[in-house]
Amino acid sequence: MKLVDTDVIIWYMRGNEKAAEVLDNMNNIILSAVTYMELIQGMRNKVELSSLETTLTIWKASIFPITEDISDHATSLVKQHFHSHSLMLADALIAATALHYQLPLLTGNDKHYRMIANLNLEKFRI
């Protein structure tokens, strides 16, 4: 099981073969609710949104909610890393979700996360 970052799903939706290979062969795709919301905001119309929903259904993807513990941890991460590394709210919530559930985070944006202690990053490269 892995928490999949927004960028990897975006590459998939754009038709990237490497993203398709990785995600289509993965069991238990898990998204943070933040990733899900970012994806919805990135869809240009209802057809793209429908395609996203169909893909998530085919994958039987799980969407993990933002709990109070995740929110508290994300707040701590922002306090610790915003001024030194510009850690943004969405990335802090995604990282806190991975840490809370003790899941590796599959991301192509490892520079957004590498300063976070104990976060298991799996780098996706196109």
Secondary structure as the mmCIF struct_conf table of DSSP 4:
data_model
#
loop_
_struct_conf.conf_type_id
_struct_conf.id
_struct_conf.beg_label_comp_id
_struct_conf.beg_label_asym_id
_struct_conf.beg_label_seq_id
_struct_conf.end_label_comp_id
_struct_conf.end_label_asym_id
_struct_conf.end_label_seq_id
STRN STRN1 LYS A 2 VAL A 4
HELX_LH_PP_P HELX_LH_PP_P1 ASP A 5 ASP A 5
HELX_RH_AL_P HELX_RH_AL_P1 THR A 6 MET A 13
TURN_TY1_P TURN_TY1_P1 ARG A 14 GLY A 15
HELX_RH_AL_P HELX_RH_AL_P2 GLU A 17 ASP A 24
TURN_TY1_P TURN_TY1_P2 ASN A 25 ASN A 25
BEND BEND1 ASN A 27 ASN A 28
STRN STRN2 ILE A 29 SER A 32
HELX_RH_AL_P HELX_RH_AL_P3 ALA A 33 GLY A 42
BEND BEND2 ASN A 45 ASN A 45
HELX_RH_AL_P HELX_RH_AL_P4 LYS A 46 TRP A 59
TURN_TY1_P TURN_TY1_P3 LYS A 60 LYS A 60
STRN STRN3 SER A 62 PHE A 64
HELX_RH_AL_P HELX_RH_AL_P5 GLU A 68 HIS A 85
HELX_RH_AL_P HELX_RH_AL_P6 LEU A 89 TYR A 101
TURN_TY1_P TURN_TY1_P4 GLN A 102 GLN A 102
STRN STRN4 LEU A 105 THR A 107
BEND BEND3 GLY A 108 GLY A 108
HELX_RH_3T_P HELX_RH_3T_P1 ASP A 110 HIS A 112
TURN_TY1_P TURN_TY1_P5 TYR A 113 MET A 115
BEND BEND4 ILE A 116 ILE A 116
TURN_TY1_P TURN_TY1_P6 ALA A 117 ASN A 118
STRN STRN5 LEU A 121 LYS A 123
#
